Amino acid sequence: MHIPPHENNNVPIVGPDDANVPLAYFNIVKLNKDETFVSAVAGYETCLVPAHGTIDVTVERPGGQNVSFDGVGERASVWDKEPSAVYVPVGSSARFVCRSANAEIFVAGARFDEAFEPFVVRPAHIDPVQYGSDDTKTHRKIKHILGQKPPGKVGRLLVSELFTVGAGGWSGFPPHKHDSDRFPSETRHNEIYNFRFRPDHGFGLQLLQAEGSTVGQAYHVLNASTLKIEGGYHPCVAAPGYEMYYFTILAGLSRRPLTQFFQPAHAYQIETIPGIKDMIAKFK
């Protein structure tokens, strides 16, 4: 499930119909000034998010009704300013050209079968929230790019950026999962993370624990590690002294809103943690 950091040469890191996370798609595209890339993923709606740099984007639609968005991306790194993005509907392709010295672009996707309208997400559209607490080392900041209320119609794709607040600490806590379609208590979503650390030699651990298992698996994640999550409880933690960021893709089985099932309190005796009930309530 862990894909170690590597130079992917603009080839999808998690391609269509992946054996573990078939609902989701992920690519990283790196360009120098004036270089162009065309992203076309049949059967998937996608979202382009510059990790750094600026791009001009033309969404090429069937029938020639193209839509252009210029100057997408205003930051020097994921740690700087707010993200921007372009939503690309199913059946359309996105041609983007680098306008800065260089750029790194995340391409997130979800399997879908209905074409909506393309739109741009500017920094003013970002929906930021914070969860957890400093006392429990679970304080994190989430920037929803395509959340439950994006500035346009989206099918099954949710895209966010998550940051630990301070150096070291947990995210994805309390332990939760979203691998079963039993609305309203839980909805099925495949998930992909791409991690970044500050300083960039930092590291962390991603835990995956299947429902009913007492012992899960731990993955050593580094700067630019990619993690596929097909199911199970999946908290992660940054080592002391390092800030952790991860780009998140959630691709749903249906258009139902994301609903998460939390690990019963007795499994980890988490009922003894101050404020745990309030933390769970904020996620529901």
Steps between C-alpha positions, in 0.01 A plus 500: 500500500803726544661639184844636599618840371624477142525703182184400313582703184139622482369142475202433734604378844159338555340439161141426397345179630773443756480157665478652851321833448309471169280801578796743527778636278820695575778654296777753565602714204822706510557770238750774425405841363293483177482119505157350433325186621164352401306306763218278372367222725213310340215428741634722780424857606825669601636799689829679430670648808839674469717399796717793396526722195245651261325347200256609230234235443274434203228241552430347160145373485322274248365712217771764530347707783829574673530691828822673612623597847819706519741548787400199710731461799653773718737323737865404521430173686220315674603683818440842342162675451176330394456244221328551165348240270309426180218244480501296178178311416473143377559480125712818489876543486711770662789664318718698738813703448750607765523881540746505791863386502372152583188337641388180666136410445295240685234333282225338707220291354185303580312254284177659382263480202332842478650818353469822700631848426871586544587767756796657674563502876682813617650554848190692608289186437697275735303367797743473798412313820696383805455187709653341807692660783852604597475304825449168318742582214210456256465864393490526119388745236303388195461701180209366296555560129214286370302442819136451574427853371729580205424804278348277232368149444721200577413134474689269738832679548617659825839675509664657806834594654573409863767645729605402848501810718845518658788256471397138551150373566217282380252534216207283401425463869271376654547185286229484234424324175283544192511172310141375527189634330254518789369854487441700718746345748775441241571547129759325287792713377841405363774734621849607388750709698818671384718609794736794542711589806671813626799470520480275195714228661216442745295184525192348654295182526174406333297230676245280324282270707225288347170477684509210742881489517684570824832573329535710187782590262737796536662675202807722526402810296755752375489827310297429178383153613164396355262282698197313361219432745240251385348450843545472874587747774781730389650748748846640426765678706796731441821441692590762765660811353339472156196664348292270281282580198306264285299548183185292524277348233172334591299330226155378591295205382197727469415871525407467865691732737801359683394327822762340722473215749709547813681224681299404810651679798583185697728371224770753590353621830482840333205597716758614757632773265368846594263640240478177297123516464518856369768398248282220362193726486684752282569233238139382475 
